[in-house]
Amino acid sequence: MGQILSDVTEVLNYQDAKKEASTKRKQILQEMSLNEAKKTNLVKKALAAQRAKYGAGGVNGANMTTGAVLKRISAETAEPFDEKRRANMEKLKAAKKTKSPNLLKMFLKHFDDLVG
């Protein structure tokens, strides 16, 4: 009887761990979303500052390729956020690894005790 109680406890603990992992994944995804929004705002601010700097220097938009400028600024500002993204992806992988109990093996291991 004690083994059945132990097995049921293990299953219940698995359910709790599964809920906790789900909550952790949601928090990580929310953090990643906030980081992406911060990165986008930072790129927009850097691009506006770059345009103001070039405009003050007498360079107009026709002389520069905005795509190249945006790509360079995006790459410069995205570097710290890319590292955060990699770290968050590792956290997601770790949270996904919740070991589920194999009920069939548990019951077969103690089948003789249950039957006889």
C-alpha positions as CSV (number, residue, x, y, z in Angstrom):
1,M,0.0,0.0,0.0
2,G,2.9,2.3,0.8
3,Q,4.2,1.9,-2.8
4,I,0.9,2.9,-4.3
5,L,0.9,6.0,-2.1
6,S,4.5,6.7,-3.2
7,D,3.6,6.3,-6.9
8,V,0.5,8.6,-6.6
9,T,2.7,11.1,-4.8
10,E,5.2,11.0,-7.7
11,V,2.4,11.6,-10.2
12,L,1.1,14.5,-8.2
13,N,4.6,16.0,-7.9
14,Y,5.0,15.6,-11.7
15,Q,1.7,17.6,-12.2
16,D,3.0,20.4,-9.9
17,A,6.4,20.4,-11.7
18,K,4.6,20.6,-15.0
19,K,2.5,23.6,-13.9
20,E,5.6,25.3,-12.5
21,A,7.4,24.7,-15.8
22,S,4.5,26.1,-17.8
23,T,4.4,29.3,-15.6
24,K,8.2,29.6,-16.0
25,R,7.9,29.4,-19.8
26,K,5.2,32.0,-19.8
27,Q,7.4,34.4,-17.8
28,I,10.4,33.8,-20.1
29,L,8.3,34.4,-23.2
30,Q,6.9,37.6,-21.7
31,E,10.4,38.8,-20.8
32,M,11.5,38.0,-24.4
33,S,8.5,40.0,-25.8
34,L,9.5,43.0,-23.6
35,N,13.1,42.8,-24.7
36,E,12.0,42.8,-28.3
37,A,9.9,45.9,-27.7
38,K,12.8,47.6,-25.9
39,K,15.1,46.7,-28.8
40,T,12.7,48.1,-31.4
41,N,12.4,51.4,-29.4
42,L,16.1,51.7,-29.1
43,V,16.7,51.2,-32.8
44,K,14.0,53.9,-33.6
45,K,15.7,56.3,-31.2
46,A,19.2,55.6,-32.6
47,L,17.9,56.0,-36.1
48,A,16.2,59.3,-35.2
49,A,19.5,60.5,-33.6
50,Q,21.4,59.5,-36.7
51,R,19.0,61.3,-39.0
52,A,19.2,64.4,-36.8
53,K,23.0,64.2,-36.9
54,Y,23.2,63.9,-40.6
55,G,20.6,66.5,-41.1
56,A,22.5,69.0,-39.0
57,G,25.6,68.2,-41.1
58,G,23.7,69.1,-44.3
59,V,23.2,65.6,-45.6
60,N,19.7,64.9,-46.8
61,G,17.9,61.6,-47.1
62,A,18.4,61.3,-50.8
63,N,22.2,60.9,-50.4
64,M,22.1,58.0,-48.0
65,T,20.5,54.6,-48.2
66,T,18.2,54.4,-45.2
67,G,18.2,50.6,-45.5
68,A,22.0,50.4,-44.9
69,V,21.8,52.9,-42.1
70,L,19.0,51.0,-40.4
71,K,20.7,47.7,-40.8
72,R,23.9,49.0,-39.2
73,I,22.1,50.7,-36.4
74,S,19.9,47.6,-35.8
75,A,23.0,45.4,-35.7
76,E,24.8,47.7,-33.2
77,T,21.8,48.0,-30.9
78,A,20.7,44.4,-31.1
79,E,23.8,42.8,-29.8
80,P,23.0,42.9,-26.1
81,F,19.5,41.8,-26.8
82,D,20.6,38.9,-28.8
83,E,22.6,37.6,-25.8
84,K,19.5,37.9,-23.6
85,R,17.5,36.0,-26.3
86,R,20.1,33.2,-26.3
87,A,20.0,33.0,-22.5
88,N,16.2,33.0,-22.5
89,M,16.1,30.2,-25.1
90,E,18.4,28.1,-22.9
91,K,16.0,28.8,-19.9
92,L,13.1,27.7,-22.1
93,K,14.8,24.4,-23.0
94,A,15.6,23.8,-19.4
95,A,12.0,24.4,-18.3
96,K,10.7,22.1,-21.0
97,K,12.7,19.1,-19.5
98,T,10.1,18.0,-17.0
99,K,10.5,14.3,-16.5
100,S,7.1,12.5,-16.7
101,P,6.6,9.3,-14.6
102,N,6.0,6.1,-16.6
103,L,2.9,4.8,-14.9
104,L,2.9,1.5,-16.7
105,K,6.5,0.7,-15.5
106,M,5.6,1.8,-11.9
107,F,2.6,-0.5,-11.8
108,L,4.3,-3.5,-13.5
109,K,7.2,-3.2,-11.1
110,H,4.8,-3.7,-8.2
111,F,2.2,-5.9,-10.0
112,D,2.9,-8.9,-7.8
113,D,2.3,-6.9,-4.7
114,L,-0.9,-5.4,-6.0
115,V,-2.4,-8.8,-7.2
116,G,-1.2,-11.1,-4.6
